[in-house]
Amino acid sequence: MATKIENIAAEPAMLRQDKQDRCAPENLMLYRTSMALLKSLTEDGTFTEKEYCKLLTILSRKYGLSSDSIFVEVA
């Protein structure tokens, strides 16, 4: 008997390319969740502060947020 593998996620955990609103709640939620994870990894010593700043820039680009957005954390 074969095992069927399915995607059980309610929605993909990535920014959908068809989203026109860059500040859509889903995009902001994904950005903030990713940022919180990176922050905890930095506090644990996995990343340095300099790496953390670079990663925040990468995240803001990934989720389509400009650097002067009120939602982007500046480290």
Predicted model as a PDB file, atoms N, CA, C, CB and O in Angstrom, pLDDT in the B-factor column:
MODEL        1                                                                  
ATOM      1  N   MET A   1       0.847  -1.170   0.000  1.00 58.00           N  
ATOM      2  CA  MET A   1       0.000   0.000   0.000  1.00 58.00           C  
ATOM      3  C   MET A   1       0.891   1.230   0.000  1.00 58.00           C  
ATOM      4  CB  MET A   1      -0.963   0.000   1.215  1.00 58.00           C  
ATOM      5  O   MET A   1       1.793   1.339   0.831  1.00 58.00           O  
ATOM      6  N   ALA A   2       0.656   2.148  -0.908  1.00 63.00           N  
ATOM      7  CA  ALA A   2       1.480   3.344  -1.054  1.00 63.00           C  
ATOM      8  C   ALA A   2       1.001   4.442  -0.113  1.00 63.00           C  
ATOM      9  CB  ALA A   2       1.457   3.840  -2.507  1.00 63.00           C  
ATOM     10  O   ALA A   2      -0.193   4.577   0.155  1.00 63.00           O  
ATOM     11  N   THR A   3       1.938   5.207   0.373  1.00 63.00           N  
ATOM     12  CA  THR A   3       1.622   6.342   1.225  1.00 63.00           C  
ATOM     13  C   THR A   3       1.453   7.574   0.352  1.00 63.00           C  
ATOM     14  CB  THR A   3       2.723   6.565   2.295  1.00 63.00           C  
ATOM     15  O   THR A   3       2.297   7.889  -0.487  1.00 63.00           O  
ATOM     16  N   LYS A   4       0.356   8.252   0.569  1.00 62.00           N  
ATOM     17  CA  LYS A   4       0.091   9.458  -0.206  1.00 62.00           C  
ATOM     18  C   LYS A   4       0.589  10.671   0.578  1.00 62.00           C  
ATOM     19  CB  LYS A   4      -1.429   9.591  -0.533  1.00 62.00           C  
ATOM     20  O   LYS A   4       0.207  10.873   1.731  1.00 62.00           O  
ATOM     21  N   ILE A   5       1.443  11.475  -0.054  1.00 63.00           N  
ATOM     22  CA  ILE A   5       1.971  12.665   0.581  1.00 63.00           C  
ATOM     23  C   ILE A   5       1.218  13.871   0.038  1.00 63.00           C  
ATOM     24  CB  ILE A   5       3.501  12.801   0.341  1.00 63.00           C  
ATOM     25  O   ILE A   5       1.133  14.076  -1.173  1.00 63.00           O  
ATOM     26  N   GLU A   6       0.675  14.662   0.954  1.00 63.00           N  
ATOM     27  CA  GLU A   6      -0.097  15.825   0.555  1.00 63.00           C  
ATOM     28  C   GLU A   6       0.403  17.059   1.288  1.00 63.00           C  
ATOM     29  CB  GLU A   6      -1.589  15.605   0.825  1.00 63.00           C  
ATOM     30  O   GLU A   6       0.992  16.964   2.365  1.00 63.00           O  
ATOM     31  N   ASN A   7       0.163  18.190   0.703  1.00 59.00           N  
ATOM     32  CA  ASN A   7       0.452  19.444   1.366  1.00 59.00           C  
ATOM     33  C   ASN A   7      -0.756  19.785   2.222  1.00 59.00           C  
ATOM     34  CB  ASN A   7       0.776  20.582   0.340  1.00 59.00           C  
ATOM     35  O   ASN A   7      -1.841  20.040   1.700  1.00 59.00           O  
ATOM     36  N   ILE A   8      -0.569  19.792   3.537  1.00 61.00           N  
ATOM     37  CA  ILE A   8      -1.694  20.047   4.431  1.00 61.00           C  
ATOM     38  C   ILE A   8      -1.726  21.499   4.926  1.00 61.00           C  
ATOM     39  CB  ILE A   8      -1.632  19.100   5.618  1.00 61.00           C  
ATOM     40  O   ILE A   8      -2.581  21.858   5.735  1.00 61.00           O  
ATOM     41  N   ALA A   9      -0.800  22.329   4.444  1.00 58.00           N  
ATOM     42  CA  ALA A   9      -0.783  23.730   4.846  1.00 58.00           C  
ATOM     43  C   ALA A   9      -2.005  24.448   4.271  1.00 58.00           C  
ATOM     44  CB  ALA A   9       0.525  24.419   4.380  1.00 58.00           C  
ATOM     45  O   ALA A   9      -2.424  24.179   3.145  1.00 58.00           O  
ATOM     46  N   ALA A  10      -2.563  25.354   5.052  1.00 58.00           N  
ATOM     47  CA  ALA A  10      -3.730  26.105   4.606  1.00 58.00           C  
ATOM     48  C   ALA A  10      -3.387  27.008   3.435  1.00 58.00           C  
ATOM     49  CB  ALA A  10      -4.301  26.929   5.749  1.00 58.00           C  
ATOM     50  O   ALA A  10      -4.185  27.164   2.511  1.00 58.00           O  
ATOM     51  N   GLU A  11      -2.203  27.603   3.473  1.00 57.00           N  
ATOM     52  CA  GLU A  11      -1.721  28.475   2.405  1.00 57.00           C  
ATOM     53  C   GLU A  11      -0.216  28.334   2.319  1.00 57.00           C  
ATOM     54  CB  GLU A  11      -2.130  29.959   2.648  1.00 57.00           C  
ATOM     55  O   GLU A  11       0.421  27.967   3.307  1.00 57.00           O  
ATOM     56  N   PRO A  12       0.364  28.611   1.178  1.00 56.00           N  
ATOM     57  CA  PRO A  12       1.821  28.582   1.097  1.00 56.00           C  
ATOM     58  C   PRO A  12       2.434  29.626   2.032  1.00 56.00           C  
ATOM     59  CB  PRO A  12       2.283  28.824  -0.352  1.00 56.00           C  
ATOM     60  O   PRO A  12       1.865  30.700   2.226  1.00 56.00           O  
ATOM     61  N   ALA A  13       3.579  29.314   2.601  1.00 57.00           N  
ATOM     62  CA  ALA A  13       4.231  30.216   3.539  1.00 57.00           C  
ATOM     63  C   ALA A  13       5.174  31.176   2.830  1.00 57.00           C  
ATOM     64  CB  ALA A  13       4.990  29.425   4.587  1.00 57.00           C  
ATOM     65  O   ALA A  13       6.140  31.644   3.433  1.00 57.00           O  
ATOM     66  N   MET A  14       4.918  31.475   1.583  1.00 58.00           N  
ATOM     67  CA  MET A  14       5.741  32.411   0.826  1.00 58.00           C  
ATOM     68  C   MET A  14       4.847  33.500   0.242  1.00 58.00           C  
ATOM     69  CB  MET A  14       6.529  31.678  -0.299  1.00 58.00           C  
ATOM     70  O   MET A  14       3.640  33.319   0.084  1.00 58.00           O  
ATOM     71  N   LEU A  15       5.456  34.613  -0.068  1.00 52.00           N  
ATOM     72  CA  LEU A  15       4.731  35.713  -0.693  1.00 52.00           C  
ATOM     73  C   LEU A  15       4.225  35.279  -2.057  1.00 52.00           C  
ATOM     74  CB  LEU A  15       5.625  36.964  -0.818  1.00 52.00           C  
ATOM     75  O   LEU A  15       4.991  34.790  -2.888  1.00 52.00           O  
ATOM     76  N   ARG A  16       2.962  35.456  -2.277  1.00 52.00           N  
ATOM     77  CA  ARG A  16       2.409  35.107  -3.577  1.00 52.00           C  
ATOM     78  C   ARG A  16       2.726  36.217  -4.560  1.00 52.00           C  
ATOM     79  CB  ARG A  16       0.883  34.866  -3.490  1.00 52.00           C  
ATOM     80  O   ARG A  16       2.592  37.397  -4.234  1.00 52.00           O  
ATOM     81  N   GLN A  17       3.138  35.853  -5.741  1.00 50.00           N  
ATOM     82  CA  GLN A  17       3.572  36.822  -6.734  1.00 50.00           C  
ATOM     83  C   GLN A  17       2.415  37.665  -7.282  1.00 50.00           C  
ATOM     84  CB  GLN A  17       4.265  36.108  -7.868  1.00 50.00           C  
ATOM     85  O   GLN A  17       2.647  38.750  -7.815  1.00 50.00           O  
ATOM     86  N   ASP A  18       1.191  37.188  -7.160  1.00 50.00           N  
ATOM     87  CA  ASP A  18       0.066  37.937  -7.712  1.00 50.00           C  
ATOM     88  C   ASP A  18      -0.467  39.001  -6.759  1.00 50.00           C  
ATOM     89  CB  ASP A  18      -1.043  36.992  -8.077  1.00 50.00           C  
ATOM     90  O   ASP A  18      -1.431  39.695  -7.081  1.00 50.00           O  
ATOM     91  N   LYS A  19       0.151  39.133  -5.594  1.00 51.00           N  
ATOM     92  CA  LYS A  19      -0.305  40.135  -4.630  1.00 51.00           C  
ATOM     93  C   LYS A  19       0.137  41.527  -5.085  1.00 51.00           C  
ATOM     94  CB  LYS A  19       0.245  39.824  -3.210  1.00 51.00           C  
ATOM     95  O   LYS A  19       1.328  41.775  -5.269  1.00 51.00           O  
ATOM     96  N   GLN A  20      -0.816  42.421  -5.262  1.00 58.00           N  
ATOM     97  CA  GLN A  20      -0.495  43.784  -5.651  1.00 58.00           C  
ATOM     98  C   GLN A  20      -0.186  44.648  -4.429  1.00 58.00           C  
ATOM     99  CB  GLN A  20      -1.646  44.390  -6.450  1.00 58.00           C  
ATOM    100  O   GLN A  20       0.639  45.559  -4.502  1.00 58.00           O  
ATOM    101  N   ASP A  21      -0.837  44.366  -3.324  1.00 66.00           N  
ATOM    102  CA  ASP A  21      -0.658  45.158  -2.112  1.00 66.00           C  
ATOM    103  C   ASP A  21       0.540  44.635  -1.329  1.00 66.00           C  
ATOM    104  CB  ASP A  21      -1.936  45.126  -1.240  1.00 66.00           C  
ATOM    105  O   ASP A  21       0.477  43.575  -0.706  1.00 66.00           O  
ATOM    106  N   ARG A  22       1.626  45.390  -1.370  1.00 67.00           N  
ATOM    107  CA  ARG A  22       2.856  44.973  -0.678  1.00 67.00           C  
ATOM    108  C   ARG A  22       2.677  44.960   0.836  1.00 67.00           C  
ATOM    109  CB  ARG A  22       4.015  45.901  -1.051  1.00 67.00           C  
ATOM    110  O   ARG A  22       3.378  44.228   1.536  1.00 67.00           O  
ATOM    111  N   CYS A  23       1.752  45.758   1.346  1.00 69.00           N  
ATOM    112  CA  CYS A  23       1.520  45.821   2.785  1.00 69.00           C  
ATOM    113  C   CYS A  23       0.294  45.005   3.183  1.00 69.00           C  
ATOM    114  CB  CYS A  23       1.351  47.272   3.231  1.00 69.00           C  
ATOM    115  O   CYS A  23      -0.380  45.316   4.165  1.00 69.00           O  
ATOM    116  N   ALA A  24       0.019  43.974   2.421  1.00 78.00           N  
ATOM    117  CA  ALA A  24      -1.100  43.097   2.745  1.00 78.00           C  
ATOM    118  C   ALA A  24      -0.821  42.418   4.089  1.00 78.00           C  
ATOM    119  CB  ALA A  24      -1.328  42.037   1.617  1.00 78.00           C  
ATOM    120  O   ALA A  24       0.336  42.138   4.403  1.00 78.00           O  
ATOM    121  N   PRO A  25      -1.836  42.154   4.868  1.00 80.00           N  
ATOM    122  CA  PRO A  25      -1.632  41.536   6.181  1.00 80.00           C  
ATOM    123  C   PRO A  25      -0.828  40.232   6.130  1.00 80.00           C  
ATOM    124  CB  PRO A  25      -2.967  41.269   6.820  1.00 80.00           C  
ATOM    125  O   PRO A  25      -0.032  39.961   7.029  1.00 80.00           O  
ATOM    126  N   GLU A  26      -1.034  39.421   5.077  1.00 84.00           N  
ATOM    127  CA  GLU A  26      -0.290  38.157   4.990  1.00 84.00           C  
ATOM    128  C   GLU A  26       1.205  38.413   4.836  1.00 84.00           C  
ATOM    129  CB  GLU A  26      -0.801  37.311   3.812  1.00 84.00           C  
ATOM    130  O   GLU A  26       2.023  37.740   5.463  1.00 84.00           O  
ATOM    131  N   ASN A  27       1.560  39.393   3.997  1.00 82.00           N  
ATOM    132  CA  ASN A  27       2.968  39.722   3.775  1.00 82.00           C  
ATOM    133  C   ASN A  27       3.609  40.244   5.051  1.00 82.00           C  
ATOM    134  CB  ASN A  27       3.109  40.757   2.653  1.00 82.00           C  
ATOM    135  O   ASN A  27       4.726  39.858   5.394  1.00 82.00           O  
ATOM    136  N   LEU A  28       2.904  41.119   5.753  1.00 85.00           N  
ATOM    137  CA  LEU A  28       3.444  41.662   6.988  1.00 85.00           C  
ATOM    138  C   LEU A  28       3.593  40.592   8.054  1.00 85.00           C  
ATOM    139  CB  LEU A  28       2.562  42.777   7.498  1.00 85.00           C  
ATOM    140  O   LEU A  28       4.570  40.587   8.804  1.00 85.00           O  
ATOM    141  N   MET A  29       2.629  39.687   8.124  1.00 88.00           N  
ATOM    142  CA  MET A  29       2.700  38.607   9.100  1.00 88.00           C  
ATOM    143  C   MET A  29       3.900  37.699   8.817  1.00 88.00           C  
ATOM    144  CB  MET A  29       1.398  37.790   9.091  1.00 88.00           C  
ATOM    145  O   MET A  29       4.623  37.315   9.737  1.00 88.00           O  
ATOM    146  N   LEU A  30       4.105  37.364   7.558  1.00 89.00           N  
ATOM    147  CA  LEU A  30       5.242  36.519   7.202  1.00 89.00           C  
ATOM    148  C   LEU A  30       6.562  37.226   7.473  1.00 89.00           C  
ATOM    149  CB  LEU A  30       5.162  36.110   5.734  1.00 89.00           C  
ATOM    150  O   LEU A  30       7.510  36.602   7.950  1.00 89.00           O  
ATOM    151  N   TYR A  31       6.636  38.511   7.177  1.00 85.00           N  
ATOM    152  CA  TYR A  31       7.843  39.294   7.436  1.00 85.00           C  
ATOM    153  C   TYR A  31       8.137  39.328   8.931  1.00 85.00           C  
ATOM    154  CB  TYR A  31       7.692  40.727   6.885  1.00 85.00           C  
ATOM    155  O   TYR A  31       9.261  39.047   9.346  1.00 85.00           O  
ATOM    156  N   ARG A  32       7.142  39.668   9.739  1.00 88.00           N  
ATOM    157  CA  ARG A  32       7.345  39.782  11.191  1.00 88.00           C  
ATOM    158  C   ARG A  32       7.683  38.444  11.825  1.00 88.00           C  
ATOM    159  CB  ARG A  32       6.103  40.360  11.855  1.00 88.00           C  
ATOM    160  O   ARG A  32       8.496  38.385  12.747  1.00 88.00           O  
ATOM    161  N   THR A  33       7.069  37.364  11.342  1.00 92.00           N  
ATOM    162  CA  THR A  33       7.372  36.032  11.871  1.00 92.00           C  
ATOM    163  C   THR A  33       8.811  35.657  11.552  1.00 92.00           C  
ATOM    164  CB  THR A  33       6.403  34.977  11.293  1.00 92.00           C  
ATOM    165  O   THR A  33       9.529  35.158  12.418  1.00 92.00           O  
ATOM    166  N   SER A  34       9.233  35.892  10.324  1.00 92.00           N  
ATOM    167  CA  SER A  34      10.612  35.594   9.928  1.00 92.00           C  
ATOM    168  C   SER A  34      11.594  36.446  10.718  1.00 92.00           C  
ATOM    169  CB  SER A  34      10.805  35.826   8.422  1.00 92.00           C  
ATOM    170  O   SER A  34      12.648  35.963  11.131  1.00 92.00           O  
ATOM    171  N   MET A  35      11.251  37.701  10.925  1.00 91.00           N  
ATOM    172  CA  MET A  35      12.115  38.602  11.660  1.00 91.00           C  
ATOM    173  C   MET A  35      12.261  38.150  13.118  1.00 91.00           C  
ATOM    174  CB  MET A  35      11.567  40.030  11.593  1.00 91.00           C  
ATOM    175  O   MET A  35      13.355  38.211  13.679  1.00 91.00           O  
ATOM    176  N   ALA A  36      11.176  37.705  13.720  1.00 93.00           N  
ATOM    177  CA  ALA A  36      11.229  37.235  15.105  1.00 93.00           C  
ATOM    178  C   ALA A  36      12.123  36.002  15.233  1.00 93.00           C  
ATOM    179  CB  ALA A  36       9.817  36.917  15.615  1.00 93.00           C  
ATOM    180  O   ALA A  36      12.864  35.867  16.207  1.00 93.00           O  
ATOM    181  N   LEU A  37      12.053  35.118  14.264  1.00 95.00           N  
ATOM    182  CA  LEU A  37      12.908  33.934  14.275  1.00 95.00           C  
ATOM    183  C   LEU A  37      14.376  34.339  14.180  1.00 95.00           C  
ATOM    184  CB  LEU A  37      12.538  32.986  13.119  1.00 95.00           C  
ATOM    185  O   LEU A  37      15.213  33.840  14.931  1.00 95.00           O  
ATOM    186  N   LEU A  38      14.683  35.249  13.252  1.00 94.00           N  
ATOM    187  CA  LEU A  38      16.066  35.705  13.099  1.00 94.00           C  
ATOM    188  C   LEU A  38      16.562  36.417  14.356  1.00 94.00           C  
ATOM    189  CB  LEU A  38      16.186  36.638  11.891  1.00 94.00           C  
ATOM    190  O   LEU A  38      17.724  36.279  14.738  1.00 94.00           O  
ATOM    191  N   LYS A  39      15.685  37.168  14.989  1.00 93.00           N  
ATOM    192  CA  LYS A  39      16.064  37.872  16.209  1.00 93.00           C  
ATOM    193  C   LYS A  39      16.414  36.894  17.323  1.00 93.00           C  
ATOM    194  CB  LYS A  39      14.937  38.799  16.660  1.00 93.00           C  
ATOM    195  O   LYS A  39      17.394  37.091  18.041  1.00 93.00           O  
ATOM    196  N   SER A  40      15.617  35.843  17.468  1.00 96.00           N  
ATOM    197  CA  SER A  40      15.907  34.848  18.507  1.00 96.00           C  
ATOM    198  C   SER A  40      17.191  34.083  18.193  1.00 96.00           C  
ATOM    199  CB  SER A  40      14.733  33.866  18.652  1.00 96.00           C  
ATOM    200  O   SER A  40      17.945  33.738  19.103  1.00 96.00           O  
ATOM    201  N   LEU A  41      17.443  33.818  16.914  1.00 95.00           N  
ATOM    202  CA  LEU A  41      18.691  33.140  16.542  1.00 95.00           C  
ATOM    203  C   LEU A  41      19.899  34.040  16.784  1.00 95.00           C  
ATOM    204  CB  LEU A  41      18.646  32.706  15.068  1.00 95.00           C  
ATOM    205  O   LEU A  41      20.978  33.557  17.129  1.00 95.00           O  
ATOM    206  N   THR A  42      19.721  35.334  16.605  1.00 95.00           N  
ATOM    207  CA  THR A  42      20.805  36.277  16.888  1.00 95.00           C  
ATOM    208  C   THR A  42      21.072  36.347  18.388  1.00 95.00           C  
ATOM    209  CB  THR A  42      20.462  37.678  16.340  1.00 95.00           C  
ATOM    210  O   THR A  42      22.226  36.396  18.815  1.00 95.00           O  
ATOM    211  N   GLU A  43      20.015  36.352  19.181  1.00 96.00           N  
ATOM    212  CA  GLU A  43      20.178  36.371  20.639  1.00 96.00           C  
ATOM    213  C   GLU A  43      20.837  35.096  21.149  1.00 96.00           C  
ATOM    214  CB  GLU A  43      18.826  36.559  21.321  1.00 96.00           C  
ATOM    215  O   GLU A  43      21.551  35.120  22.151  1.00 96.00           O  
ATOM    216  N   ASP A  44      20.600  33.983  20.460  1.00 96.00           N  
ATOM    217  CA  ASP A  44      21.231  32.714  20.839  1.00 96.00           C  
ATOM    218  C   ASP A  44      22.678  32.617  20.375  1.00 96.00           C  
ATOM    219  CB  ASP A  44      20.442  31.554  20.269  1.00 96.00           C  
ATOM    220  O   ASP A  44      23.403  31.711  20.785  1.00 96.00           O  
ATOM    221  N   GLY A  45      23.105  33.551  19.520  1.00 95.00           N  
ATOM    222  CA  GLY A  45      24.477  33.560  19.056  1.00 95.00           C  
ATOM    223  C   GLY A  45      24.702  32.876  17.715  1.00 95.00           C  
ATOM    224  O   GLY A  45      25.848  32.727  17.290  1.00 95.00           O  
ATOM    225  N   THR A  46      23.646  32.460  17.044  1.00 95.00           N  
ATOM    226  CA  THR A  46      23.774  31.824  15.739  1.00 95.00           C  
ATOM    227  C   THR A  46      24.230  32.826  14.690  1.00 95.00           C  
ATOM    228  CB  THR A  46      22.450  31.189  15.320  1.00 95.00           C  
ATOM    229  O   THR A  46      25.044  32.502  13.826  1.00 95.00           O  
ATOM    230  N   PHE A  47      23.702  34.051  14.768  1.00 94.00           N  
ATOM    231  CA  PHE A  47      24.076  35.130  13.857  1.00 94.00           C  
ATOM    232  C   PHE A  47      24.667  36.281  14.653  1.00 94.00           C  
ATOM    233  CB  PHE A  47      22.857  35.608  13.030  1.00 94.00           C  
ATOM    234  O   PHE A  47      24.333  36.473  15.821  1.00 94.00           O  
ATOM    235  N   THR A  48      25.548  37.045  14.017  1.00 95.00           N  
ATOM    236  CA  THR A  48      26.060  38.265  14.630  1.00 95.00           C  
ATOM    237  C   THR A  48      25.082  39.402  14.348  1.00 95.00           C  
ATOM    238  CB  THR A  48      27.486  38.609  14.098  1.00 95.00           C  
ATOM    239  O   THR A  48      24.167  39.253  13.539  1.00 95.00           O  
ATOM    240  N   GLU A  49      25.279  40.534  15.016  1.00 93.00           N  
ATOM    241  CA  GLU A  49      24.416  41.695  14.775  1.00 93.00           C  
ATOM    242  C   GLU A  49      24.546  42.181  13.330  1.00 93.00           C  
ATOM    243  CB  GLU A  49      24.764  42.837  15.752  1.00 93.00           C  
ATOM    244  O   GLU A  49      23.560  42.595  12.720  1.00 93.00           O  
ATOM    245  N   LYS A  50      25.759  42.128  12.790  1.00 94.00           N  
ATOM    246  CA  LYS A  50      25.978  42.565  11.412  1.00 94.00           C  
ATOM    247  C   LYS A  50      25.215  41.657  10.441  1.00 94.00           C  
ATOM    248  CB  LYS A  50      27.493  42.567  11.076  1.00 94.00           C  
ATOM    249  O   LYS A  50      24.586  42.140   9.499  1.00 94.00           O  
ATOM    250  N   GLU A  51      25.272  40.344  10.672  1.00 94.00           N  
ATOM    251  CA  GLU A  51      24.537  39.400   9.822  1.00 94.00           C  
ATOM    252  C   GLU A  51      23.034  39.613   9.962  1.00 94.00           C  
ATOM    253  CB  GLU A  51      24.903  37.944  10.180  1.00 94.00           C  
ATOM    254  O   GLU A  51      22.288  39.511   8.989  1.00 94.00           O  
ATOM    255  N   TYR A  52      22.602  39.909  11.182  1.00 92.00           N  
ATOM    256  CA  TYR A  52      21.177  40.157  11.441  1.00 92.00           C  
ATOM    257  C   TYR A  52      20.684  41.350  10.620  1.00 92.00           C  
ATOM    258  CB  TYR A  52      20.933  40.410  12.952  1.00 92.00           C  
ATOM    259  O   TYR A  52      19.600  41.298  10.040  1.00 92.00           O  
ATOM    260  N   CYS A  53      21.472  42.418  10.569  1.00 89.00           N  
ATOM    261  CA  CYS A  53      21.102  43.596   9.778  1.00 89.00           C  
ATOM    262  C   CYS A  53      20.980  43.255   8.294  1.00 89.00           C  
ATOM    263  CB  CYS A  53      22.134  44.713   9.974  1.00 89.00           C  
ATOM    264  O   CYS A  53      20.050  43.701   7.622  1.00 89.00           O  
ATOM    265  N   LYS A  54      21.925  42.464   7.789  1.00 93.00           N  
ATOM    266  CA  LYS A  54      21.868  42.053   6.384  1.00 93.00           C  
ATOM    267  C   LYS A  54      20.633  41.196   6.121  1.00 93.00           C  
ATOM    268  CB  LYS A  54      23.142  41.280   5.994  1.00 93.00           C  
ATOM    269  O   LYS A  54      19.963  41.350   5.100  1.00 93.00           O  
ATOM    270  N   LEU A  55      20.344  40.301   7.046  1.00 91.00           N  
ATOM    271  CA  LEU A  55      19.180  39.425   6.875  1.00 91.00           C  
ATOM    272  C   LEU A  55      17.870  40.207   6.907  1.00 91.00           C  
ATOM    273  CB  LEU A  55      19.166  38.353   7.961  1.00 91.00           C  
ATOM    274  O   LEU A  55      16.931  39.864   6.189  1.00 91.00           O  
ATOM    275  N   LEU A  56      17.796  41.248   7.724  1.00 89.00           N  
ATOM    276  CA  LEU A  56      16.592  42.089   7.744  1.00 89.00           C  
ATOM    277  C   LEU A  56      16.381  42.775   6.398  1.00 89.00           C  
ATOM    278  CB  LEU A  56      16.691  43.143   8.861  1.00 89.00           C  
ATOM    279  O   LEU A  56      15.250  42.910   5.931  1.00 89.00           O  
ATOM    280  N   THR A  57      17.479  43.207   5.782  1.00 88.00           N  
ATOM    281  CA  THR A  57      17.388  43.831   4.466  1.00 88.00           C  
ATOM    282  C   THR A  57      16.886  42.833   3.434  1.00 88.00           C  
ATOM    283  CB  THR A  57      18.748  44.396   4.041  1.00 88.00           C  
ATOM    284  O   THR A  57      16.040  43.159   2.601  1.00 88.00           O  
ATOM    285  N   ILE A  58      17.410  41.622   3.494  1.00 90.00           N  
ATOM    286  CA  ILE A  58      16.975  40.566   2.564  1.00 90.00           C  
ATOM    287  C   ILE A  58      15.500  40.257   2.768  1.00 90.00           C  
ATOM    288  CB  ILE A  58      17.819  39.282   2.756  1.00 90.00           C  
ATOM    289  O   ILE A  58      14.757  40.104   1.798  1.00 90.00           O  
ATOM    290  N   LEU A  59      15.069  40.164   4.029  1.00 88.00           N  
ATOM    291  CA  LEU A  59      13.653  39.888   4.306  1.00 88.00           C  
ATOM    292  C   LEU A  59      12.743  40.989   3.781  1.00 88.00           C  
ATOM    293  CB  LEU A  59      13.432  39.716   5.801  1.00 88.00           C  
ATOM    294  O   LEU A  59      11.698  40.708   3.194  1.00 88.00           O  
ATOM    295  N   SER A  60      13.135  42.233   3.990  1.00 85.00           N  
ATOM    296  CA  SER A  60      12.269  43.329   3.523  1.00 85.00           C  
ATOM    297  C   SER A  60      12.136  43.304   2.004  1.00 85.00           C  
ATOM    298  CB  SER A  60      12.826  44.694   3.982  1.00 85.00           C  
ATOM    299  O   SER A  60      11.062  43.583   1.470  1.00 85.00           O  
ATOM    300  N   ARG A  61      13.212  42.975   1.311  1.00 86.00           N  
ATOM    301  CA  ARG A  61      13.135  42.858  -0.155  1.00 86.00           C  
ATOM    302  C   ARG A  61      12.256  41.676  -0.557  1.00 86.00           C  
ATOM    303  CB  ARG A  61      14.549  42.698  -0.762  1.00 86.00           C  
ATOM    304  O   ARG A  61      11.444  41.777  -1.477  1.00 86.00           O  
ATOM    305  N   LYS A  62      12.429  40.564   0.139  1.00 87.00           N  
ATOM    306  CA  LYS A  62      11.668  39.360  -0.199  1.00 87.00           C  
ATOM    307  C   LYS A  62      10.162  39.610  -0.098  1.00 87.00           C  
ATOM    308  CB  LYS A  62      12.072  38.200   0.722  1.00 87.00           C  
ATOM    309  O   LYS A  62       9.392  39.159  -0.946  1.00 87.00           O  
ATOM    310  N   TYR A  63       9.756  40.325   0.939  1.00 84.00           N  
ATOM    311  CA  TYR A  63       8.334  40.561   1.146  1.00 84.00           C  
ATOM    312  C   TYR A  63       7.858  41.875   0.545  1.00 84.00           C  
ATOM    313  CB  TYR A  63       8.025  40.540   2.611  1.00 84.00           C  
ATOM    314  O   TYR A  63       6.733  42.303   0.803  1.00 84.00           O  
ATOM    315  N   GLY A  64       8.716  42.527  -0.263  1.00 82.00           N  
ATOM    316  CA  GLY A  64       8.306  43.697  -1.022  1.00 82.00           C  
ATOM    317  C   GLY A  64       8.127  44.960  -0.225  1.00 82.00           C  
ATOM    318  O   GLY A  64       7.369  45.840  -0.633  1.00 82.00           O  
ATOM    319  N   LEU A  65       8.803  45.078   0.903  1.00 81.00           N  
ATOM    320  CA  LEU A  65       8.685  46.268   1.730  1.00 81.00           C  
ATOM    321  C   LEU A  65       9.864  47.188   1.452  1.00 81.00           C  
ATOM    322  CB  LEU A  65       8.617  45.897   3.229  1.00 81.00           C  
ATOM    323  O   LEU A  65      11.008  46.736   1.390  1.00 81.00           O  
ATOM    324  N   SER A  66       9.591  48.472   1.287  1.00 79.00           N  
ATOM    325  CA  SER A  66      10.686  49.417   1.034  1.00 79.00           C  
ATOM    326  C   SER A  66      11.393  49.723   2.361  1.00 79.00           C  
ATOM    327  CB  SER A  66      10.151  50.738   0.367  1.00 79.00           C  
ATOM    328  O   SER A  66      10.829  49.539   3.440  1.00 79.00           O  
ATOM    329  N   SER A  67      12.615  50.187   2.254  1.00 73.00           N  
ATOM    330  CA  SER A  67      13.421  50.427   3.445  1.00 73.00           C  
ATOM    331  C   SER A  67      12.865  51.560   4.315  1.00 73.00           C  
ATOM    332  CB  SER A  67      14.843  50.746   3.042  1.00 73.00           C  
ATOM    333  O   SER A  67      13.187  51.644   5.500  1.00 73.00           O  
ATOM    334  N   ASP A  68      12.040  52.423   3.738  1.00 71.00           N  
ATOM    335  CA  ASP A  68      11.460  53.519   4.522  1.00 71.00           C  
ATOM    336  C   ASP A  68      10.033  53.217   4.990  1.00 71.00           C  
ATOM    337  CB  ASP A  68      11.465  54.798   3.703  1.00 71.00           C  
ATOM    338  O   ASP A  68       9.325  54.108   5.457  1.00 71.00           O  
ATOM    339  N   SER A  69       9.626  51.971   4.861  1.00 75.00           N  
ATOM    340  CA  SER A  69       8.290  51.581   5.319  1.00 75.00           C  
ATOM    341  C   SER A  69       8.217  51.601   6.840  1.00 75.00           C  
ATOM    342  CB  SER A  69       7.922  50.183   4.789  1.00 75.00           C  
ATOM    343  O   SER A  69       9.206  51.306   7.513  1.00 75.00           O  
ATOM    344  N   ILE A  70       7.069  51.942   7.380  1.00 66.00           N  
ATOM    345  CA  ILE A  70       6.910  51.955   8.833  1.00 66.00           C  
ATOM    346  C   ILE A  70       6.910  50.540   9.418  1.00 66.00           C  
ATOM    347  CB  ILE A  70       5.617  52.673   9.210  1.00 66.00           C  
ATOM    348  O   ILE A  70       7.050  50.367  10.629  1.00 66.00           O  
ATOM    349  N   PHE A  71       6.757  49.547   8.571  1.00 70.00           N  
ATOM    350  CA  PHE A  71       6.704  48.173   9.049  1.00 70.00           C  
ATOM    351  C   PHE A  71       8.069  47.495   9.109  1.00 70.00           C  
ATOM    352  CB  PHE A  71       5.795  47.377   8.174  1.00 70.00           C  
ATOM    353  O   PHE A  71       8.201  46.420   9.694  1.00 70.00           O  
ATOM    354  N   VAL A  72       9.074  48.109   8.515  1.00 71.00           N  
ATOM    355  CA  VAL A  72      10.408  47.504   8.456  1.00 71.00           C  
ATOM    356  C   VAL A  72      11.193  47.920   9.691  1.00 71.00           C  
ATOM    357  CB  VAL A  72      11.162  47.923   7.155  1.00 71.00           C  
ATOM    358  O   VAL A  72      11.264  49.100  10.037  1.00 71.00           O  
ATOM    359  N   GLU A  73      11.782  46.923  10.350  1.00 72.00           N  
ATOM    360  CA  GLU A  73      12.620  47.194  11.509  1.00 72.00           C  
ATOM    361  C   GLU A  73      14.016  47.581  11.045  1.00 72.00           C  
ATOM    362  CB  GLU A  73      12.675  45.969  12.450  1.00 72.00           C  
ATOM    363  O   GLU A  73      14.605  46.930  10.183  1.00 72.00           O  
ATOM    364  N   VAL A  74      14.523  48.636  11.624  1.00 66.00           N  
ATOM    365  CA  VAL A  74      15.876  49.072  11.300  1.00 66.00           C  
ATOM    366  C   VAL A  74      16.755  48.692  12.487  1.00 66.00           C  
ATOM    367  CB  VAL A  74      15.939  50.627  10.996  1.00 66.00           C  
ATOM    368  O   VAL A  74      16.559  49.171  13.604  1.00 66.00           O  
ATOM    369  N   ALA A  75      17.725  47.826  12.222  1.00 55.00           N  
ATOM    370  CA  ALA A  75      18.583  47.359  13.327  1.00 55.00           C  
ATOM    371  C   ALA A  75      19.793  48.242  13.474  1.00 55.00           C  
ATOM    372  CB  ALA A  75      19.025  45.913  13.104  1.00 55.00           C  
ATOM    373  O   ALA A  75      20.626  48.005  14.348  1.00 55.00           O  
TER     374      ALA A  75                                                      
ENDMDL                                                                          
END                                                                             
